[in-house]
Amino acid sequence: MALIIVLSVFNGFENLIISLFNTFNPDLEITIKEGKTFNADSFPGSAVRNIPGLVYYTEVVEENVMVKYGNKQHIVRIKGVSEDFMNMSRLDSMLIEGSFILKSDSRNFAVLGAGVAYLINANLNDFLNPINVYAINRTKNISFNPEGNFNTLKIFPSAVFSVQQDFDSKYMIVPLRFARDLLDYKNELTTIEIGLADNADRDEIQKKLQAMLGEDYAVKNRFQQQELLYKIMKSEKWGIFMILSFILLIATFNVIGSLSMLIIDKKKDITVLWSLGADHKLIKKIFLIEGILITVVGAVLGLFLGSVICWVQQKFGIIQLQGTDGSFVVNAYPVKMVFIDFVYIFLTVFVIGLAAAWYPVRQISKKYLSKKL
């Protein structure tokens, strides 16, 4: 029961984190393997767009810049995006303030992460003081005047989003044209983000793209984009599984003790069975089956109770996250039951229970069985 509850909560948190990251991360991401940027004109964009199942194609320029608002300043990751980003991303559903607007005619607007907005104390209603964005000037020689080494553009914020702390304290979304002007780019891109249809075969499209683009480009799915995070979550989950399994192993000494006492209590019955012709193997089998029955009944009952508790938490959210006060995306512990977890837990309990039953049963020796009444 404890195993299925803990693993289901881990699954719930994992599913929640993945859904948050999927709000920001595309289905597929294309980057250059060597260098930082590649030329959009030399990239086979038309061929990529014509791949069946591909719905959105977003050109992206990313770079670290410094932003200043009033007397506050902060280093952020600017992300210049093309038109398809607003349709592909679900970021508009994660806004906590303002409207998702990146440009209106010739005017540019920025969508800030909640952490960035907090650190620079940005005010969406301040129409007099824009955010100053500074980037290193790549085309001019280094000047003794510090200001001459930077390109500076101004932009007004239109909205604030909150996805996950790594994104919230790092990113500022701007139009692609603004990012190119700031960074002195013409047709350069750092990334192309791909959005796929819901029924598309993601693995097959990823293979097609990689074969089409060759070894110069890397095509990553959502797992590969956050590979380290997903591996850490899996490691934590199975680490907890091993710890609880070890606790379960210690708890099975109760089964060993119960069977040992049962064998002592039934020694006369064992002798009767022996006298009636039951062989050594049959008598051991009787006690072994009883030990297995104890294990199986306990496992099934524990899985049933665990699934009921998880269902109640999933349906009603009885156990709340402490101290959230609405600051987290969920108020109660998230739960997700996965069938394969039930299989692994049952097999683990069965193997441990079988070993626990086998140990006292093997102590029934022929010498003991040969004793007369």
N, C-alpha and C positions, 0 to 999 in steps of 0.2 A: 504494500500500500504506500509506504513512504517512497519507495523507488519510483512508482508511477506518478505520484504527485510532484516530486522534485523534478523529474525529467519533463513532465508536461509543462511545468512553470518555466523551465529553461527553454522549451520549445516555444512557449508563448512570447518570452522576451526576444528570442531569436527571430521569430516571425515579425514581431513589432519593429525591431531594429532594421530588418531587411526591408519592410514596407516603407520605413522612413527613408532609408538610403535609396530605394527605388524611386521615390518621389524626385530625387535630385539626379541620380545616375541614369544614363540612357540604357536601352536594351543592349546596344553594341557601341563600342568606342574605337575609333581608328586614330592611331598616332604614328608618327615617324619613329623608327628605331634609333636612328643616328641623328643628332641635332635636336633643335627645339621646334623649328617650324618647317613647313613645306609649302610650295607654291600651289595655289588653288587652280591655276591654269594648266599645270602639268598633271594634276590629279584627275583620274578618269571618273569625274563626278556624274556625268550623264549615264555611263554604264552602270554605276552603282545604284543610281535612282531607279533604273529599269528592272532591278532584281525583284521578282515576285515576292510579295509579303512585306516589302519595305514601304513604310507609310510616311515617315518623317526623315528629313535630311537637314541637319543643323550644322552650320559652319561656326567654329568657335576659335577665339583667340584668348589665351589665358596668360597672365603675367602678374608678378608681385609689384605693387605700387604703394605709394604712401598717400593717405587721404588726410585732409585737415579741415576741420569745421570749428570755427571760432578759435578757441585756444587749445582744442583737443586734436590730437593726431594719432594715427595708427597705421601699421603696415597691413594691407589686405591683399587678397587674391582677386584681381579684377577678371571678370569673365564676360567677354564680348560675344554676343550670340546673334545669329541671324533670325529671320522671321519665324521659322518652324519651331523654335524653342518654346514659344508660348503655347503652341498646340501640343507639342510632344511632352513637355514637362507638366507634372501635376503640382507645380510650385504655387500656382494661384490658389490651391486649396489649403495651403499651409501659411497663408498670410495672417498676420496678427494685427496689421494696421495698414491702411491705405489701399490703393488699387494697383493691380499689376499692369503698369504702363511703362514701356521702355522708350517709346518715341512718339512724338506728335508733330507731323510735318518736319520742320528742320530742328525741332527741339529734342534734346536727349534727356532721358530720365534714368535713375538708378534704383534698383531694388536691393535693399540692404539686408544682410543677415542680422538677426536680433542682437547677437553679440557685438557686431560692428556698430550697429546703431547705438547700443548702450555705451560702448567705449568712447565714441566721439560725441555722444549726447545729441544725436541728430533729431531735428524737429521737422516733421513733414509739412507743417503749416507755416514754416518760415520761408516766405517767398522773396525775401530780400537778400538772404545770405546763402549762397550755394556751397556745395562741398568742393573744395579744391583738390584735384587729383594730380599727383606728381609722378612722373616716370623718367628714368634716365634717358637722356638724349643720345641716341646711338649714331647719329649722322654727323655731329659736330665734334671738333676737337675739344679736349678737356680745357676748361677755362678756369682762371683763378677766381672768378666770380662764381660762387656756388650755385646761384640761381640760373646761370647760363648753362649748367650741366643737366638741367631738367626741363622736360616738356611739362607744361601746366595747362590743364583744362578744367572748366567748371561744370558742375552738373547738379541738378536738384533731385532729391530722393522722392520717389513716388509711393513706395511701400516698404514694409518690413516683413520678412518671412522667418519662420522658426521650424527647422527640420530636425537637426541634431547638432550638438555643441560643436563638433568638428567643422560643420558647414557654417553654422550661425556666426561663429567668431572669426571666420576666414573670408567668406565670399561677398562680393558685390557684383550684381548682375547689371550689365550695361549693354547698349546696342553695339553690334559689331563695328559699325562705322566710327563710333566714339573710341573704341579700343584701338582701332587701326590708326586713327588720327593721333591719339596719345602716344602710341608706340612707334610711330613713323613706319607703319606697315602699309604696303600697297595691296598685294594679293596673298600675303602670307597667312597661313592658318597653323594653329598648334594642334587642333583636334577636330574630328568630324564625328558628331553624335548621330546615331541611327535609332529611329523608333520603328518597331515592327508591329504588324497586325497581331491581334490577340491569338488567332489560330495559326500563326506562322511557326514553322519549324526553326527555332532559333539556332540550334546546333548546325543544321544544314546550311542556313544562310551565312553563319559565321565561317564555315568551311569554304563556301563559294567566294565570299569576300576575300579571305586570306589567299585563296588560289588566284583570284583575279589581280590582287594588289602585289603579290609576290613577297619576297623576304625583306623588302625595304620598310614595310609597314607592319604594325602589330594591331590585330583585331581582337578586342577583349570583350567578353560578356560581363554581366553584372557581378558574377562571382569573382572573376579575375580582376575586376576593377577594385574590389575590396577584399582581395584574397587573404591578406593577413588577418583582418577582422573576423572573417568567417572561420578561419582555422582556429583562432583563439576561442571563439564561441563553441566550436565543436570540441576542442580540447578541454574546456571548462566543464562542458556537459558530461563527457565521458570520464573525466577526472572525478567528478561527484559520483558518477555511477560506480566507479571502482571503490571509492571510499565507503559508500553505502553497502556495496556487496561484501566488503571486508567486515563491516559491522554485522551484516547478515550471517556471515560465516561464523563469527563469534557467538551469535544468538543460537546457531544450530547445535551448540553444546547441550541445549535443553532437549533436543531430539535424542542425542546420544545418551543423556542421563535417563530420559523416559524409557527408551528401549532397554537400557541396561537393567533398570529396576523391573521392567516387565519380564525380562528373561529370568531374573532371580525369582520373581513372584511365581512364574509359571514353570518352575523347574520340575515339579511333579508331573505336570501335564506333558512336558517335553519327554520325560522318561516313559510315560504311558504310550505316547505316540511312537517312541523308539521301540518299545516292546511289541507294539502292534504291527511293526514292520516298516514304519516310516524311516527312510534313510536320512543320512546326515544332510544331504543336499536339500531334501524337501523341507526339513525343519528350519534350516537357514532361510529358505525361500519364503516361508510363512512370515517370519519376523521382518525380512527385508521388504516384503510387500506391504506390511503394516507401516513400516517407516516411510515407504514411498507414498502411501495413502495419506499419512499425516502431512507430508510435504506438499502433495498435490492439492489437497483440500485447503491447506493454509495459503498456497499460492493463488488458487482460484478465488478464494474469499478475499484475499488482499487486493488482487487486481480488480475485483468487483467493487469493493469499498473505495479503492483509489479512484476508479472511473466515476463513481457516483459523486465523490467529493469534487473531482475536477469538473464534472458537468454542472454541479451546483455553482461553483465559482465562475465558470464560464458563462452561465446563464444569468446569475444574479450579482456577481462581483461582491461577495460578502466580505472577503478579506481585503481591506483597503491598503494602498501604499501610504505609509506614514509620512506626514510632513509635506505632502505634495502641494496642498492648497491651490489646486488648479494650475500649478506651474509645469506639470508633466502632461504628456499627451494622453495618458490613461490614469484613472483614479484607483483602479483595483489591479491586483496581480493578474497579468494576462496568462491564459492557459490554452494550450493546444495539445490534444491527445493524438499520438501517432501510433498506428497499428504495429509497426515494426518494434517499437519500444516494448509493447506488451509481449511480443514474441521473445525478445532478448531477455526480458525480466523473468518470464516463465522458465526459459531454458536455464538461466543462471540459478534460479531458486531450485529447480529440479536437480541440477547437477550437484549443487551444494548439499541438498537434502539427501540425495542418493549416497553421497560420500559419508554423510553423517549417519545414515542408517546402516551402511555396510560395515562401519568400524565395530560397533558392539556385536553385530551378528557374527562376524568372523571369529569372535572370541568363544563361540560355542564349539567346543572341541569334542572329538570322538570319545575322549576319556570321560568327559562330563556326561555325554549322552549314554555311555555304557553303564552308568551307575544304575543300580537297581532301586526299586521302591523300598 
